[in-house]
Amino acid sequence: MDKQLLAQGVRKMAITLVLMFTGPTFVFQAFKNEGHPWYYFVLSIGLLMCIFAIIQGFLGIKKIVDAILGKKQGT
């Protein structure tokens, strides 16, 4: 088992956990204040956080699996 790769995967999952809560919070706050001039900015930041959380989650799980099972030959 590659401990350094496992640590990187756990770090990515920690970032994912933070973004999984902050992204929807930003989106909720944006929808709550639709008349505000910064509505589209806050909504786009929230949506980007949600998308980034999904991507980080997949990459984190991939790193953890690679650390536990070992990397494939040729990749």
JOSULGI-V674438 format. One record per pair of residues at least 12 apart in sequence whose C-alpha atoms are under 6 Angstrom apart, sorted by the first residue. I is the first residue (numbers start at 1). J is the second residue. D is the distance in whole Angstrom. If there is no record, write none. Layout:
i->I j->J d->D
i->I j->J d->D
//
This chain:
i->1 j->67 d->6
i->1 j->68 d->5
i->2 j->67 d->5
i->5 j->67 d->5
i->6 j->64 d->5
i->6 j->67 d->5
i->9 j->60 d->4
i->9 j->63 d->5
i->9 j->64 d->5
i->12 j->60 d->5
i->13 j->57 d->6
i->13 j->60 d->5
i->16 j->53 d->5
i->16 j->56 d->6
i->16 j->57 d->6
i->19 j->49 d->6
i->19 j->53 d->5
i->20 j->53 d->6
i->23 j->46 d->4
i->23 j->49 d->5
i->23 j->50 d->5
i->26 j->46 d->5
i->27 j->43 d->5
i->27 j->46 d->5
i->30 j->42 d->6
i->30 j->43 d->5
//
